[in-house]
Amino acid sequence: PFGSDDVMQPDRLSVQMAHIIDKPEVGICGGNIEMIHADGSLYPEEIQGRDIPSRRMDFEDVFLERKIYVPAPTMLIRREALEKVGGFNPEIRLEDLYIQLKMTHAGYVIDVLNHLCARYRKHSSNSYKNVRFMTESILRIYQDYSDHPDYEKVRCRFLNSMLSKASKKDRWLAEELLSQLPFH
């Protein structure tokens, strides 16, 4: 899921392929990113994500957000694993989280390397800035795992997070999200 406005590092594929070649359990390999403005200039050093430690993630790590996420523009997906899990769902446009959960749920792991793999361009039309799209997409993805014992906790934590974002931008969406949260 590499965005057309992002920039791939020249050695990215060779580094990731060398890592996964003898690790059939790795369904996805990712890496670190640098954030750039729409014009290509770098974001300030203190908010860069280029030196996050390597990590291995399983389903619980992804679903429960126990480890730092895999930046989408760095995801290298093993074709054999992708075919084995049935590929992408064309009805789900937020493919990165969807495929991470689907692959790890099937028993594959995600290895994220401490290696700069891409430059991620942040601008006004990034998908994550569309709070309604993100909310609806992620809730739809999480629904596939509603039988997980922590599903309701994950769902509510996510709704709280999106409520915070929506409250600053979209009052009507904020009210919708608030109505979906249980009161304790």
MARDREN-702235 format. One record per residue (C-alpha): z, y, x; residue in three letters; residue number from 1. Coordinates in Angstrom, 2 decimals, padded with zeros to 5 digits. Each point is the difference from the previous one (the first is absolute). Last residue first. Layout:
// residues N
+---------+---------+---------+-----+-----+
:      pz :      py :      px :   r :   k :
+---------+---------+---------+-----+-----+
:       Z :       Y :       X : ala : NUM :
...
+---------+---------+---------+-----+-----+
This chain:
// residues 184
+---------+---------+---------+-----+-----+
:      pz :      py :      px :   r :   k :
+---------+---------+---------+-----+-----+
:  033.14 :  003.72 : -019.38 : his : 184 :
: -003.14 :  001.34 : -001.68 : phe : 183 :
: -003.07 : -002.18 :  000.11 : pro : 182 :
: -003.14 :  001.72 :  001.27 : leu : 181 :
: -003.22 : -000.08 : -002.02 : gln : 180 :
:  000.79 :  003.24 : -001.89 : ser : 179 :
:  000.44 :  001.80 :  003.32 : leu : 178 :
: -003.50 : -001.02 :  000.98 : leu : 177 :
: -001.54 :  001.43 : -003.14 : glu : 176 :
:  002.03 :  003.22 :  000.36 : glu : 175 :
: -001.16 :  000.39 :  003.61 : ala : 174 :
: -003.59 : -000.59 : -001.11 : leu : 173 :
:  000.30 :  002.84 : -002.47 : trp : 172 :
:  001.63 :  002.33 :  002.53 : arg : 171 :
: -002.73 : -000.51 :  002.60 : asp : 170 :
:  000.36 :  001.54 :  003.45 : lys : 169 :
:  003.59 :  000.30 :  001.23 : lys : 168 :
:  001.50 : -002.49 : -002.46 : ser : 167 :
: -002.85 : -002.37 :  000.81 : ala : 166 :
:  001.16 : -000.52 :  003.59 : lys : 165 :
:  003.62 : -000.73 : -000.95 : ser : 164 :
: -001.13 : -002.17 : -002.89 : leu : 163 :
: -002.22 : -001.89 :  002.46 : met : 162 :
:  003.00 : -000.97 :  002.12 : ser : 161 :
:  002.11 : -000.88 : -003.03 : asn : 160 :
: -002.85 : -002.14 : -001.39 : leu : 159 :
: -000.24 : -001.83 :  003.36 : phe : 158 :
:  003.72 : -000.72 :  000.07 : arg : 157 :
: -000.20 : -001.15 : -003.61 : cys : 156 :
: -002.89 : -002.41 :  000.66 : arg : 155 :
:  001.62 : -001.44 :  003.14 : val : 154 :
:  003.32 : -000.55 : -001.82 : lys : 153 :
: -001.79 : -001.52 : -003.00 : glu : 152 :
: -001.99 : -002.34 :  002.24 : tyr : 151 :
:  003.00 : -001.14 :  002.06 : asp : 150 :
:  000.08 : -003.57 : -001.37 : pro : 149 :
: -003.80 : -000.31 :  000.32 : his : 148 :
: -001.58 : -001.05 : -003.32 : asp : 147 :
: -001.51 :  003.46 : -000.41 : ser : 146 :
: -002.16 : -000.60 :  003.07 : tyr : 145 :
: -003.41 :  000.76 : -001.54 : asp : 144 :
:  001.64 :  003.01 : -001.69 : gln : 143 :
:  000.49 :  001.56 :  003.44 : tyr : 142 :
: -003.77 :  000.60 :  000.26 : ile : 141 :
: -000.16 :  001.69 : -003.42 : arg : 140 :
:  003.04 :  002.14 :  000.85 : leu : 139 :
: -001.74 :  000.93 :  003.25 : ile : 138 :
: -003.21 :  001.07 : -001.70 : ser : 137 :
:  001.63 :  001.94 : -002.85 : glu : 136 :
:  002.30 :  001.91 :  002.35 : thr : 135 :
: -002.64 :  000.70 :  002.64 : met : 134 :
: -002.52 :  001.21 : -002.56 : phe : 133 :
:  002.59 :  002.19 : -001.74 : arg : 132 :
:  001.24 :  001.47 :  003.30 : val : 131 :
: -003.45 :  000.91 :  001.31 : asn : 130 :
:  001.16 :  001.15 :  003.44 : lys : 129 :
: -000.01 : -003.58 :  001.29 : tyr : 128 :
: -003.74 : -000.21 : -000.64 : ser : 127 :
: -000.81 :  002.71 :  002.56 : asn : 126 :
: -001.86 :  002.90 : -001.69 : ser : 125 :
:  001.88 :  002.95 :  001.51 : ser : 124 :
: -000.35 : -001.17 :  003.59 : his : 123 :
:  001.59 : -002.34 :  002.52 : lys : 122 :
: -002.37 : -001.74 :  002.44 : arg : 121 :
:  001.45 : -003.16 :  001.52 : tyr : 120 :
: -000.89 : -000.55 :  003.66 : arg : 119 :
: -000.22 : -003.66 :  000.85 : ala : 118 :
:  001.16 : -002.92 :  002.14 : cys : 117 :
:  002.81 :  001.37 :  002.18 : leu : 116 :
:  001.85 : -003.09 :  001.18 : his : 115 :
:  003.51 : -001.16 : -000.79 : asn : 114 :
: -001.47 : -002.91 : -001.93 : leu : 113 :
:  000.56 : -000.87 : -003.62 : val : 112 :
: -000.08 : -003.72 : -000.70 : asp : 111 :
: -000.33 : -001.00 : -003.64 : ile : 110 :
:  000.97 : -003.52 : -001.01 : val : 109 :
: -001.79 : -002.59 : -002.12 : tyr : 108 :
:  001.90 : -002.11 : -002.51 : gly : 107 :
: -001.95 :  000.58 : -003.23 : ala : 106 :
:  002.44 :  002.77 : -000.95 : his : 105 :
: -000.83 :  001.61 :  003.34 : thr : 104 :
: -003.69 :  000.11 : -000.85 : met : 103 :
:  000.44 :  001.27 : -003.58 : lys : 102 :
:  002.59 :  002.60 :  000.97 : leu : 101 :
: -002.11 :  001.44 :  002.82 : gln : 100 :
: -003.14 : -000.27 : -002.16 : ile :  99 :
:  001.44 :  002.13 : -002.81 : tyr :  98 :
:  001.67 :  002.49 :  002.34 : leu :  97 :
: -003.36 :  000.73 :  001.67 : asp :  96 :
: -002.28 : -000.28 : -003.03 : glu :  95 :
:  001.12 :  002.96 : -002.05 : leu :  94 :
: -003.11 : -000.18 : -002.22 : arg :  93 :
:  001.13 : -003.05 : -001.96 : ile :  92 :
: -002.65 : -001.09 : -002.50 : glu :  91 :
: -002.16 : -001.45 :  002.78 : pro :  90 :
:  002.76 : -002.55 :  000.80 : asn :  89 :
: -000.31 : -000.78 :  003.69 : phe :  88 :
: -000.54 : -003.37 :  001.59 : gly :  87 :
:  000.85 : -003.40 : -001.45 : gly :  86 :
:  003.02 : -000.85 :  002.15 : val :  85 :
: -001.98 : -002.44 :  002.21 : lys :  84 :
: -002.87 :  002.47 :  000.35 : glu :  83 :
:  002.31 :  002.68 :  001.39 : leu :  82 :
:  001.63 : -002.52 :  002.32 : ala :  81 :
: -003.37 : -001.12 :  001.40 : glu :  80 :
: -001.09 :  003.64 :  000.38 : arg :  79 :
:  003.05 :  001.04 :  002.02 : arg :  78 :
:  000.71 :  003.60 : -001.02 : ile :  77 :
:  000.16 :  002.82 :  002.55 : leu :  76 :
:  002.14 :  002.76 : -001.50 : met :  75 :
:  000.15 :  003.18 :  002.08 : thr :  74 :
: -001.31 :  002.42 : -002.63 : pro :  73 :
:  002.59 : -001.31 : -002.47 : ala :  72 :
:  003.07 :  000.89 :  002.07 : pro :  71 :
:  002.27 : -003.06 : -000.18 : val :  70 :
:  003.36 :  000.97 : -001.49 : tyr :  69 :
:  003.26 :  000.36 :  001.93 : ile :  68 :
:  002.29 : -002.95 : -000.62 : lys :  67 :
:  002.30 : -001.05 : -002.84 : arg :  66 :
: -002.33 :  001.36 : -002.69 : glu :  65 :
:  001.23 : -002.63 : -002.51 : leu :  64 :
: -003.52 : -001.22 : -000.75 : phe :  63 :
: -001.26 :  000.37 :  003.58 : val :  62 :
:  002.98 : -001.49 :  001.85 : asp :  61 :
:  000.47 : -002.67 : -002.68 : glu :  60 :
: -003.62 : -001.08 :  000.32 : phe :  59 :
:  000.11 : -000.37 :  003.79 : asp :  58 :
: -000.25 :  002.64 :  002.69 : met :  57 :
: -000.16 : -000.22 :  003.77 : arg :  56 :
:  000.80 :  003.13 :  001.98 : arg :  55 :
: -001.20 :  002.10 :  002.93 : ser :  54 :
:  001.96 :  003.21 :  000.58 : pro :  53 :
: -001.21 :  003.34 : -001.44 : ile :  52 :
: -001.60 :  002.18 :  002.67 : asp :  51 :
: -003.01 :  001.63 : -001.66 : arg :  50 :
:  001.57 :  001.18 : -003.21 : gly :  49 :
: -000.18 :  003.76 :  000.55 : gln :  48 :
:  002.46 :  002.29 : -001.76 : ile :  47 :
:  001.73 :  001.47 :  003.08 : glu :  46 :
: -003.28 :  000.39 :  001.92 : glu :  45 :
: -001.44 :  002.61 : -002.34 : pro :  44 :
: -003.12 : -001.05 : -001.95 : tyr :  43 :
: -003.15 : -000.37 :  002.03 : leu :  42 :
: -003.20 :  001.95 : -000.68 : ser :  41 :
: -002.81 : -001.83 : -001.78 : gly :  40 :
: -000.94 :  002.78 : -002.45 : asp :  39 :
:  001.61 : -001.84 : -002.93 : ala :  38 :
:  003.22 : -000.20 :  002.03 : his :  37 :
:  000.76 : -002.98 :  002.21 : ile :  36 :
:  002.71 : -002.64 : -000.07 : met :  35 :
:  000.16 : -002.48 :  002.83 : glu :  34 :
:  000.27 : -003.63 : -000.94 : ile :  33 :
:  001.73 : -003.20 :  001.08 : asn :  32 :
: -001.19 : -003.56 : -000.32 : gly :  31 :
: -000.98 : -002.69 : -002.45 : gly :  30 :
: -000.77 : -003.70 : -000.02 : cys :  29 :
: -000.40 : -001.87 : -003.27 : ile :  28 :
: -000.06 : -003.72 : -000.77 : gly :  27 :
:  002.02 : -001.04 :  003.04 : val :  26 :
:  000.93 : -003.70 : -000.35 : glu :  25 :
: -003.16 : -000.97 :  001.87 : pro :  24 :
:  001.41 :  001.53 :  003.22 : lys :  23 :
: -002.38 : -000.85 :  002.86 : asp :  22 :
: -002.55 :  002.75 : -000.65 : ile :  21 :
:  002.52 :  002.38 : -001.56 : ile :  20 :
:  000.98 :  002.14 :  002.99 : his :  19 :
: -003.37 :  000.03 :  001.79 : ala :  18 :
: -001.62 :  000.98 : -003.30 : met :  17 :
:  002.41 :  002.93 : -000.40 : gln :  16 :
: -000.59 :  001.33 :  003.50 : val :  15 :
: -003.80 : -000.45 : -000.19 : ser :  14 :
: -000.14 :  001.61 : -003.45 : leu :  13 :
:  001.96 :  003.11 :  000.96 : arg :  12 :
: -001.53 :  000.73 :  003.39 : asp :  11 :
: -002.15 :  002.97 : -001.11 : pro :  10 :
:  002.66 :  001.50 : -002.33 : gln :   9 :
: -001.20 :  000.19 : -003.60 : met :   8 :
: -000.16 :  003.45 : -001.59 : val :   7 :
:  000.73 :  000.60 : -003.68 : asp :   6 :
: -002.31 :  001.80 : -002.46 : asp :   5 :
: -001.85 : -003.12 : -001.12 : ser :   4 :
:  003.32 : -001.65 : -000.78 : gly :   3 :
:  000.61 : -003.47 :  001.46 : phe :   2 :
:  001.11 : -002.56 : -002.59 : pro :   1 :
+---------+---------+---------+-----+-----+
